[in-house]
Amino acid sequence: MSDGEFSLDLRVYIEDTDAGGIVYYVNYLKFMERARTEFMRSLGFGKNYIFNHDLMFVVRDVKVQYLRPATLDDELVATAVISELRGASMVMQQRVERGAEVLARGDVTIACVDRAGVKPRRMPADMVSKLRAAQGQQ
């Protein structure tokens, strides 16, 4: 992770492609989800932390631009960086790249909710602190 940006190496498998051998559009969202999940895990907020604090993160809004196609066996990188951090939500700017080419980019708004009622709740203070540090703020 540099300058607050997390990156995850990926490879395109046949299951990721459509009949034409091009990555099916929804799979870019899966690649971005993996990057967000691993980003949070890298900060110490894996499954155990989330479950022990009775919270979940849900996608509230997604805006994606598809720029170039990925194909079978391509080596990709999915990135995630926090662009906005609020008490109960955050926006992550994400990209899926092949080398220097940006294939897809998007803004994903994630909301923190309680597990029982699935209602918005503030993120724990230690989480906010680490997310601000990852974002380059204090």
HELIX and SHEET records of a PDB file:
HELIX    1   1 ILE A   14  ASP A   16  5                                   3    
HELIX    2   2 TYR A   25  SER A   42  1                                  18    
HELIX    3   3 LYS A   47  ASN A   52  1                                   6    
HELIX    4   4 ALA A  125  GLN A  135  1                                  11    
SHEET    1   A 5 PHE A   6  ARG A  11  0                                        
SHEET    2   A 5 GLU A  75  LEU A  85 -1                                        
SHEET    3   A 5 SER A  89  ARG A  98 -1                                        
SHEET    4   A 5 GLU A 101  ASP A 114 -1                                        
SHEET    5   A 5 LEU A  55  TYR A  66 -1                                        
END                                                                             
